[in-house]
Every structure is written in structure tokens, then in C-alpha cells.
């Protein structure tokens, strides 16, 4: 089994060049838009060769099974007035 021991990034999106040692437990924390998801996406791409995006070239077949129906959910009046 392969084990990730180090992550090195150069010119990956907006992140600066960085070299990260991976130990037994690694946590990724930071402010909004600091690159946490970008780092995890890079790690996934390197390990799996796949960035997690799925592209379909055909339409999905019609779903079969029970149809769930009911009244349409009501929206709160304040939410409706603020969106206009």
C-alpha cells in the first residue's frame, strides 16, 4: 500500500510554493479562501490521478420508482422580500 509522506506544491492555483511533511495525523485549518480545499484537491489528484470531477457525455436514464409528491415548501416572507 502506498503511503503519503510529503506534499510539495509549486505554482498550484494561488498557493505559494510549499513543502509539507505528512505525519500520522494531519489537520488542515485556515481562514476562508486560504487554500484548504485546493490543498486537499491536489492531494486527491496526486494519489488517485482524479480530481473528483465527473463529466457525463450522455443524459442519465429516467429514474424509476416511487414518486414523492406533496405541497410545495413555503418560503418565509422576510426571505422573499430581501431577495428582491
Secondary structure, DSSP 8 states (H G I E B T S, - for coil): -----EEEESSBTTB--EEEE--SS-----STTSSHHHHHHHHHHHHHS--S----SS------S-----------HHHHHHT-
